[in-house]
Amino acid sequence: MIAWQNEMLNYRDKNGKAYSPTYLKTLHGQLSAILNHAVRFYGLKSNAAATAGCMGSEKHKEMLFWTKEEYLKFAEVMMDKPQSYYAFEVLYWCGIREGELLALTPADFDLDKGLLSITKSYQRLKGRDVITDPKTPKSVRVIQMPQFLTDEIRDYLKSLYKVQPDQRIFEVTKSYLHHEMDRGAKAAGVKRIRIHDLRHSHVSLLIEMGFSALAIADRVGHESVDITYKYAHLFPSKQQEMAQKLNMERKER
């Protein structure tokens, strides 16, 4: 594994250009997900990619998100294509990743309890559909859906012709979702954001509603420290309240 990483790190094309840090990070993540799947289901003793450690680095892009009002404008214009509409509803109101969405099957839903189980992720590798474990162990989780979304998913599943329990319910590509994102944003007159930014939008909405970093992390499959770090600028400042309470503590002595 170390030799493979070194080969990727040392690679140069005919112009002497190396692989970008972002590409290396993506490549490592995909391989690690596949090996995690092999450990879980096929008896592989360990994930060599995880043992060897990461290579490359993720390019930090500007974090964009829609307000609830912007998303609702977008959702309204997407109703002309039910599959697209329901896909974006799950992405926004549950905050799941794109790969997690595309791996969903009817068996992942408990509609009587309004629960959605995230246990796998979808990738398209070398022209083949590949289902792997989610991005991290923390990503395996159960999400409580709002009642309106539970009702919407129930209607959507009923509309699918003879859908099987283990059949993907959003049999589209990532490029299709990106195209639909472009179309909907333009029609709704809202700024264009990335698919992953819907996850940011969900987190920002929960922060605005007053939920803690720990509660949000459990819902979206993150560590709470990651939520605190990535979204610190969105959490209301408690510094003034802390100072006032410390002042009161001092006066009571």
C-alpha positions as a Python dict, from the first residue, in 0.01 Angstrom:
ca = {
    (1, 'M'): (0, 0, 0),
    (2, 'I'): (283, 237, 87),
    (3, 'A'): (447, 158, -247),
    (4, 'W'): (122, 239, -430),
    (5, 'Q'): (91, 570, -246),
    (6, 'N'): (449, 659, -329),
    (7, 'E'): (384, 578, -694),
    (8, 'M'): (82, 811, -698),
    (9, 'L'): (271, 1086, -514),
    (10, 'N'): (572, 1062, -743),
    (11, 'Y'): (379, 1035, -1071),
    (12, 'R'): (446, 1302, -1336),
    (13, 'D'): (285, 1331, -1676),
    (14, 'K'): (478, 1415, -1995),
    (15, 'N'): (476, 1781, -1894),
    (16, 'G'): (615, 1704, -1549),
    (17, 'K'): (285, 1776, -1376),
    (18, 'A'): (192, 1576, -1066),
    (19, 'Y'): (-154, 1467, -955),
    (20, 'S'): (-333, 1746, -768),
    (21, 'P'): (-368, 1713, -387),
    (22, 'T'): (-747, 1712, -428),
    (23, 'Y'): (-734, 1423, -678),
    (24, 'L'): (-503, 1223, -451),
    (25, 'K'): (-736, 1282, -155),
    (26, 'T'): (-1036, 1167, -362),
    (27, 'L'): (-853, 859, -489),
    (28, 'H'): (-752, 760, -136),
    (29, 'G'): (-1106, 810, -8),
    (30, 'Q'): (-1258, 591, -279),
    (31, 'L'): (-1007, 312, -225),
    (32, 'S'): (-1054, 329, 152),
    (33, 'A'): (-1433, 300, 114),
    (34, 'I'): (-1395, -11, -105),
    (35, 'L'): (-1153, -173, 142),
    (36, 'N'): (-1386, -90, 433),
    (37, 'H'): (-1657, -278, 245),
    (38, 'A'): (-1424, -577, 198),
    (39, 'V'): (-1338, -578, 569),
    (40, 'R'): (-1705, -572, 665),
    (41, 'F'): (-1840, -830, 423),
    (42, 'Y'): (-1558, -1032, 267),
    (43, 'G'): (-1322, -1115, 552),
    (44, 'L'): (-1039, -876, 467),
    (45, 'K'): (-839, -840, 788),
    (46, 'S'): (-773, -468, 772),
    (47, 'N'): (-806, -157, 557),
    (48, 'A'): (-454, -100, 424),
    (49, 'A'): (-548, 245, 294),
    (50, 'A'): (-648, 356, 643),
    (51, 'T'): (-333, 203, 794),
    (52, 'A'): (-109, 378, 542),
    (53, 'G'): (-275, 711, 611),
    (54, 'C'): (-416, 979, 384),
    (55, 'M'): (-239, 1133, 90),
    (56, 'G'): (-311, 1465, -73),
    (57, 'S'): (-537, 1725, 79),
    (58, 'E'): (-886, 1852, 21),
    (59, 'K'): (-908, 2189, -145),
    (60, 'H'): (-1096, 2424, 83),
    (61, 'K'): (-1377, 2574, -116),
    (62, 'E'): (-1603, 2853, -9),
    (63, 'M'): (-1890, 2717, 199),
    (64, 'L'): (-2216, 2820, 36),
    (65, 'F'): (-2566, 2743, 150),
    (66, 'W'): (-2927, 2827, 81),
    (67, 'T'): (-3159, 2976, 335),
    (68, 'K'): (-3483, 2790, 387),
    (69, 'E'): (-3660, 3051, 173),
    (70, 'E'): (-3414, 3001, -113),
    (71, 'Y'): (-3449, 2624, -96),
    (72, 'L'): (-3831, 2642, -101),
    (73, 'K'): (-3817, 2858, -416),
    (74, 'F'): (-3590, 2597, -575),
    (75, 'A'): (-3807, 2305, -463),
    (76, 'E'): (-4120, 2461, -610),
    (77, 'V'): (-3977, 2473, -962),
    (78, 'M'): (-3849, 2114, -931),
    (79, 'M'): (-4198, 1970, -888),
    (80, 'D'): (-4226, 1918, -1265),
    (81, 'K'): (-3988, 1619, -1226),
    (82, 'P'): (-4095, 1412, -922),
    (83, 'Q'): (-3775, 1206, -908),
    (84, 'S'): (-3562, 1520, -894),
    (85, 'Y'): (-3796, 1689, -647),
    (86, 'Y'): (-3793, 1399, -399),
    (87, 'A'): (-3417, 1354, -431),
    (88, 'F'): (-3353, 1716, -340),
    (89, 'E'): (-3609, 1699, -58),
    (90, 'V'): (-3412, 1416, 104),
    (91, 'L'): (-3081, 1595, 49),
    (92, 'Y'): (-3200, 1921, 204),
    (93, 'W'): (-3420, 1804, 491),
    (94, 'C'): (-3196, 1513, 600),
    (95, 'G'): (-2853, 1657, 521),
    (96, 'I'): (-2721, 1334, 370),
    (97, 'R'): (-2436, 1306, 121),
    (98, 'E'): (-2492, 1265, -252),
    (99, 'G'): (-2350, 911, -255),
    (100, 'E'): (-2572, 815, 40),
    (101, 'L'): (-2878, 944, -147),
    (102, 'L'): (-2801, 750, -464),
    (103, 'A'): (-2757, 425, -266),
    (104, 'L'): (-3099, 444, -99),
    (105, 'T'): (-3343, 154, -136),
    (106, 'P'): (-3699, 102, -2),
    (107, 'A'): (-3553, -120, 271),
    (108, 'D'): (-3369, 180, 414),
    (109, 'F'): (-3697, 345, 516),
    (110, 'D'): (-3919, 263, 814),
    (111, 'L'): (-4214, 478, 715),
    (112, 'D'): (-4423, 376, 1017),
    (113, 'K'): (-4163, 535, 1244),
    (114, 'G'): (-4037, 795, 995),
    (115, 'L'): (-3682, 661, 1005),
    (116, 'L'): (-3414, 660, 736),
    (117, 'S'): (-3113, 429, 781),
    (118, 'I'): (-2784, 531, 619),
    (119, 'T'): (-2568, 220, 579),
    (120, 'K'): (-2407, 250, 235),
    (121, 'S'): (-2290, 483, -41),
    (122, 'Y'): (-2301, 476, -421),
    (123, 'Q'): (-2014, 543, -660),
    (124, 'R'): (-1966, 502, -1032),
    (125, 'L'): (-1621, 352, -1091),
    (126, 'K'): (-1490, 259, -1436),
    (127, 'G'): (-1841, 240, -1579),
    (128, 'R'): (-1976, 20, -1300),
    (129, 'D'): (-2219, 91, -1017),
    (130, 'V'): (-2040, 25, -688),
    (131, 'I'): (-2206, 20, -347),
    (132, 'T'): (-1964, 69, -58),
    (133, 'D'): (-1977, 150, 311),
    (134, 'P'): (-2038, 517, 391),
    (135, 'K'): (-1751, 763, 411),
    (136, 'T'): (-1667, 699, 779),
    (137, 'P'): (-1792, 464, 1056),
    (138, 'K'): (-1970, 766, 1209),
    (139, 'S'): (-2164, 800, 883),
    (140, 'V'): (-2365, 484, 960),
    (141, 'R'): (-2668, 634, 1132),
    (142, 'V'): (-3047, 650, 1158),
    (143, 'I'): (-3218, 978, 1075),
    (144, 'Q'): (-3561, 1079, 1201),
    (145, 'M'): (-3746, 1237, 910),
    (146, 'P'): (-4002, 1515, 951),
    (147, 'Q'): (-4358, 1391, 901),
    (148, 'F'): (-4411, 1578, 572),
    (149, 'L'): (-4102, 1412, 423),
    (150, 'T'): (-4214, 1070, 544),
    (151, 'D'): (-4544, 1126, 363),
    (152, 'E'): (-4364, 1242, 49),
    (153, 'I'): (-4138, 935, 42),
    (154, 'R'): (-4437, 708, 95),
    (155, 'D'): (-4605, 866, -211),
    (156, 'Y'): (-4284, 844, -413),
    (157, 'L'): (-4229, 473, -336),
    (158, 'K'): (-4588, 399, -434),
    (159, 'S'): (-4524, 566, -770),
    (160, 'L'): (-4231, 338, -855),
    (161, 'Y'): (-4336, 42, -1067),
    (162, 'K'): (-4273, -289, -887),
    (163, 'V'): (-3975, -150, -702),
    (164, 'Q'): (-3787, -418, -506),
    (165, 'P'): (-3674, -371, -142),
    (166, 'D'): (-3306, -373, -243),
    (167, 'Q'): (-3345, -167, -562),
    (168, 'R'): (-3206, 188, -581),
    (169, 'I'): (-3492, 436, -577),
    (170, 'F'): (-3295, 720, -738),
    (171, 'E'): (-3142, 548, -1039),
    (172, 'V'): (-2977, 862, -1173),
    (173, 'T'): (-2620, 981, -1202),
    (174, 'K'): (-2440, 1255, -1012),
    (175, 'S'): (-2413, 1451, -1336),
    (176, 'Y'): (-2792, 1433, -1370),
    (177, 'L'): (-2835, 1587, -1023),
    (178, 'H'): (-2583, 1859, -1106),
    (179, 'H'): (-2773, 1941, -1427),
    (180, 'E'): (-3100, 1955, -1236),
    (181, 'M'): (-2937, 2181, -977),
    (182, 'D'): (-2838, 2420, -1257),
    (183, 'R'): (-3184, 2410, -1409),
    (184, 'G'): (-3368, 2464, -1082),
    (185, 'A'): (-3145, 2743, -951),
    (186, 'K'): (-3183, 2934, -1277),
    (187, 'A'): (-3560, 2888, -1290),
    (188, 'A'): (-3602, 2984, -923),
    (189, 'G'): (-3373, 3285, -947),
    (190, 'V'): (-3150, 3171, -659),
    (191, 'K'): (-2771, 3150, -650),
    (192, 'R'): (-2617, 2829, -783),
    (193, 'I'): (-2465, 2614, -512),
    (194, 'R'): (-2308, 2267, -525),
    (195, 'I'): (-2497, 1950, -438),
    (196, 'H'): (-2283, 1912, -126),
    (197, 'D'): (-2383, 2263, -22),
    (198, 'L'): (-2734, 2131, 45),
    (199, 'R'): (-2572, 1945, 335),
    (200, 'H'): (-2424, 2273, 454),
    (201, 'S'): (-2768, 2429, 414),
    (202, 'H'): (-2924, 2161, 636),
    (203, 'V'): (-2661, 2213, 906),
    (204, 'S'): (-2697, 2592, 895),
    (205, 'L'): (-3074, 2556, 930),
    (206, 'L'): (-3034, 2334, 1237),
    (207, 'I'): (-2788, 2581, 1391),
    (208, 'E'): (-3035, 2863, 1329),
    (209, 'M'): (-3304, 2653, 1500),
    (210, 'G'): (-3082, 2632, 1809),
    (211, 'F'): (-2961, 2271, 1806),
    (212, 'S'): (-2624, 2183, 1959),
    (213, 'A'): (-2317, 2075, 1763),
    (214, 'L'): (-2342, 1728, 1920),
    (215, 'A'): (-2706, 1680, 1812),
    (216, 'I'): (-2632, 1804, 1461),
    (217, 'A'): (-2322, 1582, 1432),
    (218, 'D'): (-2525, 1271, 1519),
    (219, 'R'): (-2778, 1356, 1249),
    (220, 'V'): (-2534, 1423, 966),
    (221, 'G'): (-2269, 1164, 1053),
    (222, 'H'): (-1989, 1392, 1169),
    (223, 'E'): (-1786, 1426, 1485),
    (224, 'S'): (-1916, 1713, 1697),
    (225, 'V'): (-1574, 1876, 1696),
    (226, 'D'): (-1590, 1889, 1315),
    (227, 'I'): (-1927, 2065, 1328),
    (228, 'T'): (-1793, 2314, 1581),
    (229, 'Y'): (-1483, 2380, 1369),
    (230, 'K'): (-1645, 2398, 1024),
    (231, 'Y'): (-1953, 2596, 1124),
    (232, 'A'): (-1816, 2803, 1412),
    (233, 'H'): (-1900, 3127, 1230),
    (234, 'L'): (-2269, 3029, 1222),
    (235, 'F'): (-2311, 2950, 1591),
    (236, 'P'): (-2429, 3249, 1797),
    (237, 'S'): (-2153, 3392, 2009),
    (238, 'K'): (-2180, 3307, 2379),
    (239, 'Q'): (-1886, 3520, 2485),
    (240, 'Q'): (-2090, 3814, 2615),
    (241, 'E'): (-2328, 3584, 2803),
    (242, 'M'): (-2029, 3403, 2957),
    (243, 'A'): (-1869, 3729, 3069),
    (244, 'Q'): (-2194, 3850, 3227),
    (245, 'K'): (-2240, 3526, 3420),
    (246, 'L'): (-1878, 3530, 3537),
    (247, 'N'): (-1934, 3887, 3654),
    (248, 'M'): (-2239, 3775, 3854),
    (249, 'E'): (-2038, 3488, 4006),
    (250, 'R'): (-1774, 3733, 4124),
    (251, 'K'): (-2029, 3972, 4277),
    (252, 'E'): (-2199, 3695, 4475),
    (253, 'R'): (-1885, 3632, 4681),
}
